[in-house]
Amino acid sequence: MSRRDRAERTERILIARLEELACAVERSGAPTEVVARLLESASVATMNAVALNLLSAEAADEIWRDAAERHPQVEPLRHAA
């Protein structure tokens, strides 16, 4: 698998995970603390992917920004996580 293929795969996985979490949060109405813990795993995965050069920091920021546009509750909780 090429580096580009790996980066694209990592991006798709992160996008899907954030979308899944945001939709679940919207449906559940879970308390902020619970949501922050759920998003923490996605945040840590993002940092690890950037550290391992599987994803650029710019791509990671864009993915989170896009998720926050679709699901506003994601943005403040990303920084809390």
N, C-alpha and C positions, 0 to 999 in steps of 0.2 A: 504494500500500500504506500503510495507516495505521500510526501509531507502535505501537499495540498489536499489530497483526498482525506487524510487524517484530520486536517483542520476543518474541512467542510463537514465531516462526520461529527466532530466535536461540537461544532456550531449547531447542527441539527438536533443533537441530543440535548444541549443546553436549552435551546428554544422550546423544544417539546416539554422538558421538565418544568420550565418556568410557566408555560401555558397551562400545563396540568395543575400545578400548584395554585396558580391564580384563579383558575376556574373552580377548583375545589374550595378555596377560601371564599369566593363569592357565593357559592351554594351553601356553605356551612355556616357562615357568619361567625366563625371561630374568633375567640378573643385574640387581641394583638400579640400577646405573649406566645400563644400557640403558633400563630402564623409566623412570627419571627423565628421560632425554632425550626419550622418547616423550611423557610427560605434560607436559613443558615447553611443547610447542606448544599443548596444550589450555589450560594455565595462562595463557600469553601471549594466546591468543585470548579467554579470559575477561576478562582485564584490559583488552584493547582494546575489547571489547564494552561493558564498563562505562564506560570513558572516552568512548566515542562515544554513550553513552546509549541503546544498543541493548538493554541489560540492566541491571537494578538490581543494586547490590552485594548486597542481600538475596537476590535470586533466584539470583545466582551462588553465594553461600554455600550456599544450600539445595540447589542442584544438586550441588555437590561433596560436601556432607554426605550426601545420598541415595546418591550413587555410593559413598562410603566405607562406608555401611551395607551395601550389596549386595556390595561388593568391598573388604574391609578394607585391602588393600595400597595402595589409592589415597591414603588420607589422609596417611600420613607422607611419601609421595612428592610430594604436591601442594606441600607446604611446602619440600621439597628442590628442586623445580623452580623 
